Amino acid sequence: MAVRCSVCYLGFGALRILCYKCCCGCKEKDKALPKLDVLCLGFSGSGKSTLLSAAAGEESTNVEPTSGFSIKAIMTPSAILNVKEIGGSDRLCKYWNKYYDNQQGVIVVLDASPGQEVDVNCRALLEYLDDNRLKGLPHLALLNTKGCTVDNTQVLLENVEKLLSSNGKSVLVKVCSMDTTSELNDILLIFVNRILTNHNL
């Protein structure tokens, strides 16, 4: 009986050590992930806050619009995205350029739900993106369908990519929605890897 208890004791001890090593390994892995500073821009109603909340694993229904700015940490297998989202009202857009310094990438969100003039909004957004501090940075354009079915998505993607790439920017354009969180996370991972390559990280 005593032998059996000793074996159990040793077994539990080994299990505790294994769990400790696993926990430490996970923490070390998290610490080893690079942190990337990314800016998220888009006009009011485009769905920036909702998409970012979904990507961060937070509640993404009835999300309040950003009135100033907010920061979300989004975990990916390759890095941690520290995304600074700036409100998109007419009052705040003119202050976007105050946040352009020391960024490693840019996410723009466009409302691509039915009835929206995506090309018009894209051209308007370009005026704010035409800044030397953003040139050379990887850009991700998310066309937010808001769960709706959109016709001619391929044509839409090509048009937006052509517009955003007109001044030499490296742009990844994707259709997404808060309803397809796994696809959104896959898109963000591609974007992260582009940033890491761009900055030799």
Salt bridges, closest charged atoms under 4 A:
GLU58 OE1 - LYS72 NZ 2.68
ASP101 OD1 - ARG133 NH1 3.39
ASP111 OD2 - LYS146 NZ 3.09
ASP131 OD1 - ARG133 NE 3.00
